[in-house]
């Protein structure tokens, strides 16, 4: 049985929080974009922390029965995209998050209250 997108989103937020990700934001893109139902955006303060956040999100998603469709950017660890199907996780290095500011690009999306 497939895991619901909102459950995967909450799981990604919790995994990022466990690894001390900073400024975690979940955006509800349903009705706004066909790309995904949710974006989770966060950042780490070092390449090592970014990689640890991504690794834990991948591990937690797989343990819950979610499918990791792809991970891009892990080598440089400056902006890592984790494709969990209906949930896309963006894990930035602090400097890149400020530069790209993708929350601004999706400003019409609702911010999801996470547990």
N, C-alpha and C positions, 0 to 999 in steps of 0.2 A: 504494500500500500504506500502510495506516495505521501511524502510529508508536505503539509500545507505551507504555502509561501510565508504566511505570517509567523509560523513556528520556526522556519529556517531563519527569517529575519531576526526574531528574538534570540535564537541560538547564536547567530553571528554577533549580535550586540553583546551578549553575555560572554562569549569567548574573547572578544576584543577587550572587554572590561577586565576579564581575568588576567590579561597580559598588560594591563595598565595603559591601554590606548587612551589617547587624549581626545577630548571634544567629539564624542561619538554622537552622530546624528543619523537618524533613520528617516527617509523620505518615502511617502506613499505616492507612487507614480501611476496607480490605477486610474484609468480614464484620461491620463495625460500623455503617456508614452506606451508604445508597443514593445519597447526594449525589455522592460522588466516591470514587475509589480512594486518592488522596493529597491532603493539604493541605501546601503549603509556606508557612511563615510566617517573615517577616523584618521588619526595620525599617530606616529611614533616619533620619538626624539632621536633615534639612531637607526642605521641600516639594520643592525642586529635586532632591535625591538620590532621594526616593521616586519622582518622575516619571522620572528616569534609569533606575532599577532596572526599573520597569514597561516602559519603552520597549525596553530591551535584552531583557527576557524575551520580549516580543511578537516582536521581530525574530528572536531565536534560534529560537523555536518555529516561526515561519513558514518560516524557512530550512531547518529540519529536516523540513518537511512536516506539521507539526502545525497544528491549526485553532484560532484564537483565536475563541471563541464570543462573548466579550464582555468589556468592561472597564468597571467602575463605580468612580466616585470620583476619577477622574484630575484633575478641575478643582480640587477642594479639597486633594487629595494628603495627606489625613489617614489614610484607610484605603482603599486601592485593592484591589479584588478583580479578579483576572484569571482568567477561566473558560477553561481549556484542555481542556474535556471531562471526562475522568476525573481531571484534576489541577486543583485550585483553588489559586491563589496569593494569599496575603494579604500585601500590602506596607503596613505601618503607618508612620506618623510615630512616633517614639520615645514621645511622651506618650500617644498613643492605644493603643499596644501594651500599655503598663503598665496602662492603665485597663481595656481589654476582656479582656486575658489569656485569649485563646481556647484556648491550650494547656491550660489548666485544664478548660475545657468538654469537651475531647476527651482527658482524662487516661487513658482506657482504651485509646487507640490506641497502637500501638507506634511508637517513634521510629526512623526509618530511618537507618542509617549511610550517609552520602553520601560520594562520592569527591571 
